[in-house]
Amino acid sequence: MKNQKLKSQAFPPIKKDDKVLVTVGKDKGKSGKVIKVDRLLHRVYVENINIIKKAVKPNQTAPQGGFIEKENFLDASNVMLECPNCHKPTRISHKILESGKKLRSCKKCNEIIDQK
């Protein structure tokens, strides 16, 4: 990691394939599915959010080269999990079941988010 400081604060409990809502920036109010999570640098990559254009040289996949559009990262603190039950952006609490398993739950409707 090139001169990047690791963040010491706790990472929000966001996982891959969660649906999140962007709370700040140029894409504020948009929602999308999390594609990738980087817990060390507190970054999330969200589908069709924070799109950048990148110049590429000609290669096998792009014979003519040119510009490609791809998702760039967002800081994890700039997104909120969208509850699959009440469909509202929410903070997350944790519930411990009788079996000792710790699950994420919605703060607004108190329903369990991890249904597996």
C-alpha positions, 0 to 999 in steps of 0.5 A: 500500500503506497503511503496510505495510512490505515484507518483505526476506527471500526468499519461499518458492518457493510458486506458485499451484495448489500443494497446501500444509499449514498448520503454525500457527494455527486451521487447523493440519494442514489442507491446500488449494490455493493460490489467490493469492500476494502476493510483496511482502507474503509472503502466500498465499491458500489454498482453504477455509483461514482463512475469515472472515465479512465484512458486505456492503451490498446490491448487485447480487450480494447484493441483501439484503446480509448476511454472506459467507464468504471466504478471508483471507490466511496468511503464507507462512512458516506453510504448507509445500508438500506433495509431489505424489509422496510426499504429505508436507509438505516443504522445497524444494530446487532442481535445475539440469538439463543444459539450464540450467533450474532446477526445484523438488524435494522434500527427502524423496524427491528427486523433481522437483515441477515436472513440465511 
